[in-house]
């Protein structure tokens, strides 16, 4: 089943329940694919399934595969052409094979400007938006970006980093003027524009407003015009220097909205009033009672049958700020452990950009470009100051490149700086496996076959996966035949 995370809305109501029932009752394996399964709606689905995260294929493995295919087909291809195919494939195996077939037919573009259309992440989108200083290229980057254009994510990101990209007042004024016109265009598109970032039920579109998506090109043209000026600093440096205050504000604000809506719903049932009256008349006095006397506030909240997490929220609202106690704890963003906490705080962790690996029983940060934001949010949630270990600087990376690694196929030692694909090789392979594939191995015609054989040996050493047990329906016990029968 492809794109399971697309199940959403009233039209697909009951879809996840049907998928869960099919998984539990099916005697055969069911494979589900999704782009994002960290949503709360897929909690039960994640617990039922074996989650396997896929990564980009390493460039050296793609190079070995193309050489094997060319040998099997009896086709000779220039080494530079093969390297060009590998570089523009971005770890996509299907794209690599298709481009190799096009190159064998003589219709593959080997120019340095040739590239395959792909979805651009946040950093790549900003680089394509500012570096070319051409409106057409900046507009093309917005068409290829994976940042949602129907939400405020891109507008808030540009709002935060513009003072770091443009230090000249004249350039900064022009950029913010274009950003304001884009914001006006987004506002005229419809009421569902900003509400898409909010949690349920705030993300539901208003019934009295119909989005005018025909105005979206106008907003994108204004955003593209921001990058036509010459930048005063690099985009990477701007992303590192920016504190991203808008994102922090939005995350706190959205969670606070969702919590207030839940608390007011419980107060409304206890006081027999509407949710709006509870928010306007009861909630402010209840927070004031917590501020004046915490014990009396807890007694009043308990009388309204509020949950423990609701009482904690009201108590936190009564205080101006959370006081962090204890010494600063240094954590590894790729894997750290936290003390046991309730479901409410666990959900907060998921919303601020932290994921949980149930097999390793450890938390990790989803993205390394917003460690400052995650640090502040995590400290507020657990009430203790934390500090993440930052990725290696440029000088440290140069030192790391001198580390001797082991060839996965031939067990030969090879320094990382002798690899032609160091910059494009995914870091999770180099850091975790400590293996590489040496240049001598790549020149061997049987390199791919030996790699497959080595991989089979590695799989045989791994413990077998637990198979799902399908309970068969109980059959009625038959009575044993007696002598009279």
C-alpha positions in Angstrom: 0.0 0.0 0.0 1.6 3.2 -1.2 1.4 6.7 0.5 -0.3 5.5 3.6 0.3 8.9 5.2 -2.1 10.4 2.6 -5.1 9.0 4.6 -6.7 12.2 6.0 -9.9 14.1 6.3 -13.5 13.2 6.4 -13.4 11.4 3.0 -10.9 8.9 4.4 -12.6 8.4 7.8 -12.1 4.9 9.0 -9.3 4.3 6.6 -6.6 3.8 9.2 -8.8 1.4 11.2 -9.4 -0.7 8.1 -5.6 -0.8 7.4 -5.0 -1.9 11.0 -7.6 -4.6 10.8 -6.1 -5.8 7.5 -2.6 -6.0 9.0 -3.8 -7.9 12.1 -6.0 -10.4 10.1 -3.8 -11.0 7.1 -1.8 -14.3 7.0 0.7 -12.7 4.5 3.1 -9.7 5.0 1.8 -6.3 4.0 4.2 -3.6 3.0 3.2 0.0 3.6 5.1 3.0 2.3 4.9 6.6 3.7 6.9 9.8 3.7 6.1 10.9 7.2 4.8 8.5 9.9 5.6 10.7 13.0 2.1 12.1 13.0 -0.1 11.2 16.1 -2.7 9.6 13.8 -0.2 6.8 13.0 0.7 5.9 16.6 -1.2 2.6 16.5 0.1 1.9 13.0 3.7 2.4 14.1 3.3 0.0 17.1 1.8 -2.7 14.8 4.4 -2.5 12.0 8.1 -3.0 11.7 9.4 0.5 10.8 12.3 0.4 8.3 13.8 3.8 7.4 15.3 4.0 3.9 18.2 6.2 2.9 19.8 7.4 -0.3 22.0 4.8 -2.0 25.7 5.6 -1.6 27.4 7.0 -4.8 30.1 4.3 -4.8 27.5 1.5 -4.8 25.7 3.2 -7.7 29.0 3.4 -9.5 29.6 -0.4 -9.0 26.1 -1.2 -10.2 26.4 0.8 -13.4 29.7 -0.8 -14.2 28.1 -4.2 -13.7 25.2 -3.4 -15.9 27.4 -2.0 -18.6 29.5 -5.1 -18.5 26.5 -7.4 -18.8 25.0 -5.4 -21.7 28.4 -5.2 -23.5 28.3 -1.4 -23.5 31.4 0.8 -23.1 30.9 4.1 -21.3 33.3 6.9 -20.4 34.2 7.0 -16.7 33.4 10.7 -16.5 29.9 10.0 -17.9 29.3 7.4 -15.3 30.4 9.7 -12.5 28.1 12.5 -13.9 25.2 10.1 -13.8 25.9 9.1 -10.2 26.3 12.7 -9.1 23.0 14.0 -10.4 21.0 10.9 -9.3 21.1 12.0 -5.6 21.0 8.4 -4.4 18.0 7.4 -6.5 18.6 3.9 -8.0 15.8 4.1 -10.6 17.1 7.5 -11.9 20.6 6.2 -12.1 19.6 3.2 -14.3 17.3 5.4 -16.5 20.1 7.9 -17.1 22.6 5.1 -17.8 20.3 3.8 -20.5 19.9 7.3 -22.0 23.7 7.7 -22.0 24.1 4.3 -23.7 21.7 5.5 -26.4 23.6 8.8 -26.8 20.9 11.1 -25.5 22.2 11.9 -22.1 23.3 15.5 -21.3 26.8 15.5 -19.8 27.2 19.2 -19.4 28.0 20.6 -15.9 24.7 22.4 -15.8 22.7 19.2 -16.4 20.7 17.9 -13.4 17.6 15.9 -12.7 14.5 17.5 -11.3 14.1 16.8 -7.6 12.4 18.1 -4.5 14.6 20.6 -2.8 14.9 20.6 1.0 14.9 23.7 3.1 18.6 24.6 2.7 18.7 23.7 -1.0 15.6 25.9 -1.6 17.2 28.9 0.0 20.5 28.3 -1.8 18.6 28.2 -5.2 16.6 31.2 -4.2 19.5 33.5 -3.3 22.6 32.3 -5.1 21.6 32.5 -8.8 20.4 36.1 -8.5 18.1 35.4 -11.4 14.3 35.6 -11.2 13.7 32.5 -13.4 15.9 30.2 -11.4 14.6 31.4 -8.1 11.0 30.9 -9.4 12.0 27.4 -10.5 13.4 26.6 -7.1 10.0 27.4 -5.5 8.3 25.0 -7.9 10.7 22.2 -6.9 10.8 22.9 -3.1 9.4 20.3 -0.6 8.7 23.1 1.9 4.8 23.4 1.9 3.8 26.5 0.0 0.3 26.5 1.3 1.5 27.2 4.9 3.6 30.0 6.5 6.8 27.9 6.9 8.7 29.6 4.0 7.5 33.1 4.9 8.6 32.7 8.5 11.9 31.2 7.5 12.7 34.1 5.1 11.6 36.6 7.8 14.1 35.2 10.2 17.2 34.9 8.0 16.8 38.0 5.8 18.8 40.3 8.3 21.6 37.7 8.1 21.6 37.4 4.3 21.3 41.2 3.6 23.2 43.5 5.9 22.7 46.6 3.7 19.6 48.6 4.9 18.7 49.3 1.3 18.8 45.6 0.2 17.0 44.6 3.4 14.2 47.1 2.9 13.7 45.8 -0.7 13.6 42.2 0.5 11.1 42.8 3.3 9.0 44.9 0.9 8.7 41.9 -1.4 8.1 39.6 1.6 5.2 41.8 2.8 3.6 41.8 -0.7 3.9 38.0 -0.7 2.2 37.9 2.7 -0.6 40.1 1.4 -1.1 37.7 -1.5 -1.2 34.7 0.8 -3.7 36.5 3.0 -6.0 37.0 0.0 -5.7 33.4 -1.0 -8.0 32.3 1.8 -8.5 31.6 5.4 -7.0 28.1 5.2 -3.5 29.6 4.6 -2.3 30.0 8.2 -4.6 27.5 9.7 -2.8 24.6 7.9 0.0 24.8 10.4 -2.2 24.5 13.5 -3.1 21.2 15.2 -6.7 19.9 15.1 -9.3 21.4 15.3 -7.7 24.7 14.4 -6.4 23.5 11.0 -9.9 23.0 9.7 -10.8 25.5 7.0 -13.6 28.0 7.6 -16.8 27.2 5.8 -17.4 30.8 4.8 -14.1 31.2 3.0 -13.1 29.5 -0.3 -9.4 29.6 -0.9 -8.4 31.5 -4.1 -5.5 29.4 -5.2 -5.3 31.2 -8.5 -3.4 33.9 -6.5 -0.6 31.5 -5.5 1.6 32.4 -8.5 1.4 36.0 -7.5 2.7 35.2 -4.0 5.5 33.0 -5.4 6.6 35.7 -7.8 7.0 38.1 -4.9 9.0 35.5 -3.0 11.2 34.8 -6.0 12.0 38.5 -6.3 13.6 38.5 -2.9 16.7 36.7 -4.2 17.4 38.9 -7.2 19.9 41.1 -5.2 23.5 40.2 -4.5 23.7 38.7 -1.1 26.1 40.1 1.6 26.7 36.7 3.2 26.3 33.0 2.4 23.0 31.2 2.9 24.6 28.5 5.0 26.2 31.1 7.4 22.8 32.8 7.6 21.0 29.6 8.6 23.6 28.9 11.3 23.6 32.4 12.7 19.8 32.8 12.7 18.0 31.9 15.9 14.7 31.2 14.1 12.5 33.1 16.6 9.4 32.8 14.5 9.5 29.0 14.4 9.9 28.9 18.2 7.0 31.3 18.6 4.7 29.3 16.3 5.5 26.0 17.9 4.7 27.3 21.4 1.6 29.2 20.2 0.1 26.2 18.4 0.6 23.8 21.3 -0.9 26.4 23.7 -3.9 26.8 21.4 -4.5 23.0 21.3 -4.1 22.7 25.1 -6.5 25.6 25.8 -9.1 24.1 23.5 -8.9 20.8 25.4 -9.0 22.4 28.8 -12.0 24.6 27.9 -13.9 21.6 26.6 -13.6 19.9 30.0 -14.4 23.0 31.9 -17.5 23.5 29.7 -18.8 20.0 30.5 -18.2 20.5 34.2 -19.9 23.9 34.4 -22.6 23.2 31.8 -21.6 26.2 29.6 -20.3 26.5 26.1 -16.7 26.2 25.3 -16.5 29.9 24.3 -18.0 30.9 27.7 -15.5 28.6 29.5 -12.7 30.3 27.7 -13.9 33.8 28.3 -15.4 33.6 31.8 -14.0 30.6 33.7 -10.5 30.0 32.5 -9.0 33.5 33.4 -10.3 33.2 37.0 -9.1 29.6 37.3 -5.6 30.7 36.2 -5.7 33.6 38.6 -6.6 31.2 41.4 -3.6 29.1 40.6 -1.4 32.3 40.7 -2.8 33.3 44.1 -3.0 29.9 45.8 -1.8 26.8 44.0 -3.5 24.5 46.5 -6.9 26.1 46.0 -6.4 26.1 42.3 -5.7 22.3 42.3 -8.8 21.7 44.4 -11.0 23.7 42.0 -9.5 22.0 39.0 -10.1 18.5 40.6 -13.7 19.5 41.4 -14.1 20.1 37.6 -12.7 16.6 36.9 -9.7 18.0 35.0 -6.9 15.6 34.2 -3.4 15.9 35.7 -2.0 17.3 32.5 -4.6 20.0 32.4 -3.8 21.0 36.0 -0.1 21.1 35.0 -0.9 23.4 32.1 -3.0 25.8 34.3 -0.2 25.9 36.8 2.4 26.7 34.1 0.1 29.4 32.7 -0.1 30.9 36.2 3.7 31.3 36.3 5.4 33.8 34.1 8.2 31.5 33.0 9.5 28.0 33.7 12.4 28.1 36.0 15.2 25.7 34.9 16.9 24.0 37.7 20.0 21.8 37.9 23.3 21.7 35.9 23.4 21.9 32.2 23.2 18.4 30.7 25.1 17.7 27.4 23.2 15.4 25.1 24.0 13.7 21.7 21.3 14.8 19.2 21.7 11.4 17.4 20.7 9.4 20.5 19.9 10.3 24.1 17.7 9.1 26.9 15.2 10.9 29.0 13.5 10.0 32.3 10.0 8.6 32.1 7.3 11.3 31.4 3.6 11.3 30.7 1.9 11.2 27.3 1.4 14.9 27.3 5.1 15.7 27.5 5.9 12.9 25.1 3.6 14.5 22.5 5.3 17.8 23.1 8.6 16.2 22.3 7.3 14.9 19.0 6.0 18.3 18.1 9.2 20.2 18.7 11.2 18.0 16.4 12.3 15.0 18.4 11.6 11.4 17.4 11.7 8.2 19.5 13.2 4.9 18.5 11.3 2.2 20.4 13.9 -0.6 19.5 16.8 1.4 20.9 14.7 3.2 23.5 16.4 6.5 22.7 15.4 9.9 21.5 17.0 11.8 18.6 16.6 15.1 16.8 15.0 14.9 13.4 16.9 17.8 11.8 20.2 19.2 12.8 19.6 22.7 11.4 17.4 23.8 14.3 19.2 22.5 17.4 18.8 25.9 19.1 15.0 25.7 18.9 14.9 22.1 20.0 17.3 22.9 23.0 15.0 25.6 24.3 11.8 23.6 23.8 13.3 20.4 25.4 14.6 22.4 28.4 11.1 23.9 28.9 9.4 20.5 28.7 11.7 18.7 31.2 12.4 21.7 33.3 16.2 21.2 33.1 18.8 23.0 30.9 20.1 20.9 28.2 22.8 21.4 25.5 23.2 19.4 22.3 26.6 18.5 20.9 27.0 20.5 17.7 28.0 18.9 14.4 31.7 19.1 13.5 33.0 22.4 12.2 34.9 22.8 8.9 38.3 22.3 10.6 37.0 19.2 12.5 35.6 17.8 9.3 39.0 18.1 7.6 40.5 16.2 10.5 37.8 13.5 10.2 38.5 13.1 6.5 41.9 11.8 7.5 40.5 8.9 9.4 41.4 5.5 8.0 38.3 3.4 7.2 38.0 -0.2 6.1 36.9 -1.3 2.7 33.6 -3.2 3.1 34.4 -5.7 0.3 38.2 -6.2 0.5 38.9 -5.2 4.1 41.6 -2.8 2.9 42.3 0.4 4.8 41.5 3.6 2.9 41.5 7.3 4.0 38.3 9.2 3.5 40.0 12.1 1.7 40.9 9.8 -1.2 37.2 9.2 -2.0 35.8 11.0 -5.0 32.3 11.2 -3.5 33.1 12.5 0.0 30.9 15.6 -0.3 27.9 13.7 -1.7 28.2 10.6 0.4 25.5 10.4 3.1 27.1 11.0 6.5 25.1 8.4 8.3 27.0 5.7 6.5 30.5 7.1 7.2 29.7 7.8 10.9 27.8 4.7 11.9 29.3 1.9 9.8 32.9 3.1 9.7 33.2 1.3 6.3 33.9 2.5 2.8 34.7 1.0 -0.6 38.2 1.6 -1.9 39.1 2.8 -5.3 40.8 -0.5 -6.2 37.6 -2.3 -5.6 35.7 -0.1 -7.9 38.1 -0.9 -10.8 37.3 -4.6 -10.4 34.7 -5.9 -12.9 33.4 -8.3 -10.2 33.1 -5.6 -7.6 29.3 -5.6 -7.4 29.1 -9.4 -7.2 31.6 -9.5 -4.4 29.7 -6.7 -2.6 26.4 -8.7 -2.8 28.2 -11.8 -1.5 29.7 -9.8 1.4 26.2 -8.4 2.1 24.7 -11.9 2.2 27.3 -12.9 4.8 26.5 -9.9 6.9 22.8 -10.7 6.7 23.3 -14.3 7.8 25.1 -13.1 10.9 22.2 -11.0 12.0 19.6 -12.5 14.3 16.4 -13.4 12.5 13.4 -11.0 12.6 10.5 -12.0 14.7 7.6 -13.1 12.5 4.1 -12.0 13.2 1.9 -14.6 14.7 -1.6 -14.8 13.2 -4.1 -16.3 15.5 -6.4 -18.7 13.8 -10.1 -18.8 14.8 -10.9 -21.4 17.4 -12.8 -24.4 16.1 -15.5 -26.1 18.1 -14.2 -29.2 19.8 -15.6 -32.4 18.4 -16.8 -35.0 20.8 -14.7 -38.2 20.7 -16.8 -41.2 19.5 -17.8 -43.5 22.3 -18.4 -47.2 22.3 -22.2 -46.7 21.8 -21.5 -44.6 18.7 
